[in-house]
Amino acid sequence: MTNILELNDSRIQLWQDGELAYSSPGYALDQGGQLVFGTEAMAQARLHPRNVEHRYWTELSLDPLKTEFAGKRHFGDLAHAHLLDIAASTGVDGDVIILVP
C-alpha cells in the first residue's frame, strides 16, 4: 500500500493508493491539557478562541510559544502531536511518503 501524507499550512491529508483516506484541518484545541486536533478542534474555535491554535503549520518553528498550550513548548511540538494523532487515528502501517508543496 502506498501512503502519501500531504502537509500544507491549512490541512493535512493522507492518501492511500491514490484515494483520500483522511483529512485533518490544521487546528489544535487545548481541553484541560489534552489536545484535540482537526475538524473537532476547528468546530470549537469560535466557542473557545483562547484554547485553539491554528497557526502552527503556517508558522512552524522551534521558537517558544508566548503562552502555555497543553504543555507544548513551540509550534514544532504541536505539529508533531498532530502527526501522531493522525497516525493513531488512521492506523497507518509501513512507509509514508511526505509531500510538502
C-alpha positions in Angstrom: 0.0 0.0 0.0 1.3 3.5 -0.9 0.8 6.1 1.9 1.2 9.7 1.0 0.9 12.4 3.6 0.4 15.8 2.1 1.3 18.6 4.5 0.3 22.2 3.9 -0.5 25.2 6.1 -4.2 24.6 6.3 -4.9 20.9 6.0 -3.1 17.5 6.4 -4.3 14.8 4.0 -3.4 11.1 3.9 -3.7 9.4 0.6 -3.6 5.6 0.3 -3.3 4.0 -3.1 -4.5 7.2 -4.7 -7.6 7.6 -2.6 -8.1 10.3 0.1 -8.2 8.3 3.3 -8.0 11.0 5.9 -8.2 14.8 6.0 -7.5 17.0 9.1 -7.6 20.8 9.2 -4.6 22.4 11.0 -6.3 23.2 14.3 -5.4 22.1 17.8 -7.7 22.6 20.8 -6.4 22.5 24.4 -9.1 20.8 26.5 -7.7 21.0 30.0 -4.2 19.9 29.0 -5.4 17.3 26.4 -5.1 18.1 22.8 -7.8 17.6 20.2 -7.0 18.1 16.5 -8.6 18.6 13.2 -12.3 19.0 12.5 -13.3 18.8 16.2 -10.9 21.5 17.2 -12.0 23.7 14.3 -15.6 23.3 15.3 -14.7 24.6 18.8 -12.7 27.6 17.6 -15.4 30.2 18.0 -16.6 28.8 21.3 -13.2 28.6 22.8 -10.9 31.0 20.9 -8.2 31.2 23.6 -7.9 27.4 23.6 -7.5 26.9 19.9 -4.3 27.3 17.9 -4.3 27.2 14.1 -1.0 28.9 13.1 1.4 26.0 13.9 1.7 24.7 10.3 1.9 28.2 8.8 4.5 29.5 11.4 6.2 26.1 12.0 9.3 26.8 14.1 11.1 26.0 17.4 10.5 29.5 18.8 9.0 29.3 22.2 5.2 29.8 22.5 4.2 33.1 24.2 1.7 31.3 26.4 1.2 27.8 27.8 -0.6 25.5 25.4 -1.3 22.0 26.7 2.3 21.6 27.8 3.8 22.2 24.3 6.9 24.4 24.0 6.6 25.5 20.4 4.7 25.1 17.1 7.0 22.2 16.2 5.6 20.3 19.3 2.1 20.9 18.1 2.8 19.8 14.5 4.5 16.6 15.9 1.5 15.9 18.2 -0.9 16.4 15.2 1.1 13.9 13.1 1.0 11.4 16.0 -2.8 11.9 16.3 -3.2 11.2 12.5 -1.1 8.1 12.8 -3.2 6.8 15.7 -6.5 7.7 14.1 -5.7 6.0 10.8 -3.6 3.1 11.9 -1.1 3.8 9.1 1.4 1.0 8.8 4.6 0.9 6.7 6.4 3.6 4.8 4.9 7.1 4.3 5.9 9.5 1.5 5.6 13.1 2.8 4.5 15.6 0.2 5.2 19.3 1.1 4.1 21.7 -1.6 
